[in-house]
Amino acid sequence: MGEKLIIDREVEKAILIGVVDKSKNMTERLVQEYLDELDFLALTAGAETVKRFTQKMDYSNPKTFVGAGKLEEILYYLETHKDVEMVIFDDELSPTQLRNIERALKRKILDRTTLILDIFASRAQTANAKTQVQLAQYQYMLPRLTRMWTHLERQRGGIGMRGPGETQIETDRRIILDKISKLKADLVKIDKQKATQRKNRGKLVRVALVGYTNVGKSTLMNMLSKSEVFAENKLFATLDTTVRKVVIQNVPFLLADTVGFIRKLPHHLVESFKSTLDEVREADVILHVVDISHPNFEDQIKVVNETMLEIDNRTKPTFLVFNKIDAFTYEKKDEDDLLPKTKENFSLEELKQMWIAKGDTPCLFISAINKENVEEFREKVYDVIKEIHSARFPYNDYLYQDYSNLMD
């Protein structure tokens, strides 16, 4: 057997830029949280963040996003750190802003949208996912053609450069429009095939796992279905919807693991991936998975709820599944500390009581990786699925009969 040649991809160094935009009610703390997530996105794409820059502004500069003084500060840093190849902005930049910033800084400039599209391009495995990502990339590229002509001549490959559009001819407007039309037609065919597949699954109850990216949906899927769905501690480990048949006690059902959501998810990406999320629309039960160990899990819940309304506004049985209780930590307040509690000071038990008391949505608290509270989780899910199954189908449609109640 011949030896395998392994070539490590060189890690690109990057700096991150955020604006405390008063017109959008942004705060310094919120911008730092957004930059934390941008840092994680950069890491997922294969970049190392070496510096952050933020600026308070009434509104972002329409020409350069940041002010002239801040741009000079960033330029000085880049001139003294020649190894930094990339500047990433935590908002979608306009074509004008991209062009002006690139001329001033003479580095590869990415915005949050480009970074997310790049990660999706690197993670897409199936024809469906690849088609959806390419469509989103072309739609993003179309209004930025003027900038792409020169940009793509100078920069080849690396983060933000994967996927379509690396030659001049592909950046021609007419060709891109033709490609967009073809990709849309391809997606229509794929959608029809997916719809046929869903019909062929018969009349089993459908359950969908939804949630913010990297909250443990795939780990939960593996635990319930005893399968090996790809799970990784990086953003967007799952792009394609995976469906598995699961049996709890005597009731079979279909469990779908869907792509994770994220704040500021590019509009083109939401549109192109709506077909992937048909499993959410057609689900009978929603399991909204939450990473309770994340400091901003409440914001993540809000983002998912808002995205869900875009996809499907019908009311259906939903559980809030607070995952990763094994990783939860909090800061206990000193007894003589009279200041009000912050969210960092609430224990897991206190959070449980707070969320259960709300009563809007049933709450479950588990650790999928350590299998803590799994039996309670299974019982709660089983009760809802059995009720739907019993109402929809005759009793003899169960996988097998449950005679345990006759033995008493």
N, C-alpha and C positions, 0 to 999 in steps of 0.2 A: 504493500500500500504506500502511495506517495504521501509526503508530508503536506499538511495544510498550511497555506501561507496566510498568516493573520496580520492584517494591517490596521493598527490603531488609528482612529480618526483624531486629528489634532484638535485639542480643545481651544475654541476661540474665546478670547477675553472680551468682556463687554462692560459698558457702563449703562446705568438705568437713569431715566429722566422722568420726573413727575411734577405736576403743577397743582398747587393748592388753589383751585379755581373757586373764588368766592361766589361767582354767578351760579355755580352748581352746588352751593352749600357744602363744599369740601372742607375738611379739617386736616391739620398736619397728621394727626393720628390715623385718619382714614387713608390718606395718601401713602403713609408708611405701610399700612396693611395691604394696599393695592400693590405697592412695590415688592412686598414680601412674596406675593403671589406671582408677580412678574419675574422675580428672581427664580422661583420654582419652575415657571414656564421656560425660562432661559436654560436652567439646569436640565430639564426634560429634553430640550432641543440639542443639548450638548455644549452649552456655553458656560463660562465661569464669570460671575459678576465680581468686579473688583472695586466698583465705586458707584455711589448714588448721588444724584443732584436733584434738589427740589427747589421750587420757587413759589412764593405767594403772589398771586395776581388777581385782579378783579375779574379778568377773563383771559384765556390763552391768546397769545399773539397770533393773528390770522396769517402772518407772513413766516414766522419762525417758531411758533408755538411758545417758546420762552422769550424773555426780553433780550435786548441786545447785549446788556451787561452780563447776563447769565450765559449767553452763547459764547462770549469772549472767555469767561471763566472755564467753560467746558473745553474750548479750543486750547487754552493754555495747558490744561491737564493732559489733553491728547498729545500735544507737542512734547510734553515732558515724559510721556508714557507711550512710546512708539509701539509697544507690543499690544496695545488695545486696538482691536480691529473693528469694533462694532459698537454702535450707540442705539439703544432701544428705548423708545418712548412709550409711556403707559397709556396711550390713547391712539385712536386712529388719526393719522395725519392726512391732511388734504394734499393733492398733487403739488400745489404751490409750496406748501410747507416742506414737503419732502425734497423738492428741487432746491429750495433756498438753503435748507439745513445741510444738505449734502455738499453744496458748493462752498459753504462756510467751513465745515468741519473736515471735508475730504476723507470721510470714512464711510463704511457701509452703514446705512441708516435703516432701521426697522421700526415699525410701530407694533402695537400689541396684536393687531389683526394679522399682520404678516407672520409674526411669531407663531400664533395659534394655527394659521394655515400651514406653516412649515411642519409643525408637530403632527398635524393631521396627515400631511403628505407622507411623512416618514412612517406613520403607524398604519396607514391604509393597507390592508392585505387582500381583500376581495375586490372583484370587479365593481361591485356596488359602491363600496367605500371610495375606491380610487376615482370612479366617475363623479361622485358627489364632491370630492375634494377638488378635482380638476375644474369642475364647473364653478365652484366658489373662487378658486384662484383666478380664472379668466375674468369673472365678473369684477373682481377686485382690481385686476390689472387694466381693464378697459379704459377707465378715465385717467390712467397714469402712464399712458403710452409715451408721451413726450419725455418723461423722466426715464422710462425704461430703455429707450434707445441707447443713451450714453451709459446708463448705470450697468446694463448687462454687457456692454463692451468691456468695461473695466473689471467687473466682479463676476467670477465664475464659480459655481459650486458653493458649499458651505451653508450655514444656517440662513434661512430666508430665501435661498436660491433653488431649493429642490422643486421638482415638478415642472409645469409647462413654462414656455416663454423664454428659453435660453438662447434663441437665435433671433436675428433681426426679422426674418420673414414671419416668425410667429408673433411678433409684436405689431404686425400690420393690422389695422383696425378691421378690415374686411375679413381677414383670415380668422381673427379671434371671434368675430361675430358668427362666422360659419361654424367654428369649433363649439361655441356656446349652443348654437342650434342643434348640432349633432349630439352633444352631451345631454341636452334636455330630452331629445328623442330617445337616446339610449336609456335614460332614467325612466321614461314612460314604459319602455319594454320591461325593464327590471321590476318596476312597480307592479306590472301585470303578472309577472312570474311570482313575485312575493305574495300577491293577493291570492293567486291560485294555490300556493303552498299553504297559506293560512286556512283556506277553505278545506283543503285536504286533511287538515289536522282534526277534522271532526268537530264534535260539540263539547270538548273538554273546557272546563273553567280556565280562564287565562289570568295570570298574575304577572305584573310588571314591576321590576326593580328600577326605581328612578332615584336621582340624587345628584348632588354636586360631584364633581370629579374627585377621585381619590378618597372616597369615603368608605370603601370596602364592599361595594356591590358584588364584584366578581368573587371575592372571598366568601361572601354569604351564599352566592349562587353555587359555588363548589361544595360548600357545607351541606346545603339542602339537596342538591342533585347528585352528590357524590361523583362529580365529574371534574375535569381539569380545564376549566375556563382560564385563559391567561389573566393573571393578576400580578400587579407590580406597584411598588410605591412611587409611582410617577403619574403625572397628569395624563388623562386620556389613554389609559392602557387598553380600554375597550372602545372600538369605533363601530363595529358591526353588532347588530342585535343578535345575541345568542339565545336560542330557545331550547329548553330541556324539559322532558317529561319527569314529573316528580310525584311521588305517592306519599301522603301522610295518612297513617292508619289505613282506612279502606277507601280513600278518595284520591283518584289521580287528577292532576291538573298540569297545565303548561306554565313554566316559569321563564320569563324573558329578562335578560340582562341588557340594559340599554346604555348608550353613550352618556357620559357624565356631562352635566351642565357647568357653566362657569360665568362669572359676572363679565359684562362687556363682551359677550360672545358675538362674533361678527355676524351681522345681519345676513350676508350672503350664505354663511355657513348654516345658520338656522334654517333658511329657506331650502338649501340643497339637501339638508339632512332630515327634512320633515318626513320623507318616505321611510327612513330608517325608524322613525318614531311612531309609525303606524301601530306598532305593538302596544304603545302607550294608549293610543286612542281606542284600540279594540280590547284593551284589558278590562276584566271584570273587577279586579282588585288591584290597588296601587300600594306598593311597599316603598315608602319614601325613606331612604336610608340616610342617616345623618351621622357625621363624625363628631361625637360629643366631646372628644378630646381637643378639637380645634377651637382656638380662642374666639373665633368669629362664626361659630356654627349657626347662630341665629340669623346672621346676614345671609349665610348660605341657604338656609331654609327659605328665606324671602326670595332669593334669586331663583330657586327651583320652582317655587309656587308661581312666580310671575311667568316663567318660561312655560310651565304646565298650562297656564291659562291661554297662552298663545297656541298651544298644541291641541288642547281639548278642554273645553270649559264645562263639560258635563259632570255632575256630581256622581261619585261612585265610592264604594267602601275604600278607605285609605287608612294606613297605619303609619305612624311616625316610628321608625326603627332606629333608636339611638345606639349606634355601633361604637366599638372601640372603648368600652368602659374600662378595659384593662389598662388603657393608656391615659385615662383621665387623671389630672392633677389639679390641686387648688392651693391657694395660700391662706392658711388659717389666720384669722385676725387675733391679735393679742387682746386679752380681756379688758385691758385698760385703754384700748384704742376706741375712742368715741366717734370717729369718723364713720360715715355711712359705708355699708358694704358695697364693694364693686363686684362686677361679675366674676373677677378672679378669686373672690373670697367665698363663693358658694360651693358647698360640698356636693358630691354626686347625689346624696340622699336628698338634699335641699332642692336640687334641680329636678329630680324625679317628682317630688311633691308639687313643685311649681308647674311643671308641664302637665302632670296628671290632673291638677286642679283646673286647668284651663278647659278641659272637657271637650274641646272642639274636635279633636282627633285622638283615637286610642294610641297610647304610647307604650313602646316596648324597649327595654334596655338590655343590650346583649354585648357579647364579644364574640364575633364570628370566628376569629382566629383561635381563641382559647375555648370556644364552645360554652361560654358562660350564659346561663338563663336560656339555653336553646330549647329545652323542653317546653317551657312556658310560651316561648315564641311559636313553636310548632302548634301548640294547643290553640292559641288565639287565632292563628291563620287557619287552622283546620276548621274551627267553628264557623268562620265566615264562608269558607269555600264550601263546606258541607251544606250550609243554608242555601247558597246560590244553586248548588248542584241539585239539591232536593226540590227546589222550586221549579227548576228548569226541566229536569229529567225524571223519568219513572224510577222507582226505588231499585229495580233490578238492573239499572245502568251503573250501579256501583261496581268497582273493580272486584270486590268480593264482599259478602255480607258480614255485618258486624252483629254477632249474636251475644255479645258480652252482657247486654242488658237483660237477656232472657235467663242468664245463669243465676241471677240473684234470688 
